[in-house]
Amino acid sequence: AAFAAWPALYATSFSEFYIAMILTLGALILRPVSITFRSKLEASAWRRTWDWAFFIAGLVPSLIFGVAFGNLFLGAPFQFDEALRVDYQGGFFDLLGPFPILCGLVSVAMLAMQGGAWLALKTDGMVGERARGAAISAAGALVALFTFGGVWIAFGIDGYVIQSPIDPSLPSNPLVKTVIRESGAWLRNYGIHPWLAAAPVLGYAGSLLAAALLRAKRDLAAFIASSLSVAGVIATAGFSLFPFLLPSSTDPRSSLTVWDASSSPTTLFIMLIGVVVFLPLIVAYTSWVFYVLRGKVSAKEIEGDAEGHY
């Protein structure tokens, strides 16, 4: 869902778009490279350098994706003309405002909690203890940042409301609808469908339960609770934004909704066939990989593998 913000970035100057892509893709590529190169030399300085490279490679995408998602709540400064040509009036660095940065920190804390819980599940000894402590701290940070962001959304940021009727059978044209900005509108869906409140409740409960279970060293249960928390936090943002995908801060009617940005029924049907065929294969392969890699990685196994990447 975070990639919904990339059309706005693409509408900026090419240099700014390339900056965003280089930061994100470069960081993602650096992760496997840092693991491989870390084991090439025994020197501690060499290994620390690649450890930091691995850390940065995980931090940057987590932060950037959260920042992109945060900008969806503010709206991007773009609009369509009558020929549906997009005009973007901002820049990439304009997207790095206080609220998007807060959302980036929520993303970092959320993924740090999840990664720490997974590492605690898969390791023992000192590494497992450090991962457990880091995950507990990240869970606490997530609760605090998630709360701060919710209060900010409720009282400090105007949401978007569609006032005109929506006919999904009509051709996609964002300019045929009427959209207004309204205080507290991002919470409107929760008033219409109270059951949606299960998402933020799951976000809170999962993180708090994960921290408690990690303290009790029940790592598998903690990882499951952390996963539920991640699902709850992401679903909260999605439920709040629906039906908007990319709101416009300069011309609200140009905002892209799920109906404006959807493909044709034929394309969606072809994609459904692809999902039906390939999703079971992906699930089967991924399940097999996790089965092969089951169990903890112990210090004894690492010490006995002189040619490993440790």
Number of C-alpha atoms within 10 A of each C-alpha: 11 16 10 15 21 16 15 26 23 18 18 18 13 11 11 16 18 15 12 18 15 12 14 21 13 14 20 18 12 19 18 12 14 19 17 14 15 21 17 13 10 10 10 9 10 14 19 12 14 20 17 12 19 21 15 16 23 19 20 19 20 21 22 23 22 21 26 24 26 27 23 23 25 21 24 26 19 23 24 18 10 8 6 12 9 15 14 20 13 16 18 18 11 10 22 17 13 11 21 24 20 20 24 26 22 28 28 24 25 29 23 24 32 26 20 26 33 22 22 29 23 19 17 16 11 11 15 23 18 15 24 27 18 18 32 24 16 25 30 18 20 28 20 14 20 23 15 15 18 16 12 14 21 16 10 13 18 19 22 28 20 17 10 10 9 12 10 11 9 9 12 18 15 19 19 13 17 16 19 14 15 13 16 16 19 23 17 20 17 16 10 9 10 10 10 16 17 14 22 22 14 21 26 25 18 26 32 21 19 30 28 16 21 25 16 10 16 14 22 17 16 29 28 17 25 33 22 20 29 24 16 23 23 18 19 21 19 16 20 19 22 15 18 23 24 26 28 25 19 15 17 24 22 25 27 22 20 14 19 21 15 14 14 11 10 9 10 12 12 10 13 12 11 11 13 10 11 12 12 11 12 12 11 11 12 12 12 12 11 10 10 9 11 10 11 14 17 14 13 8 11 13 11 9 10 10 10 11 12 14
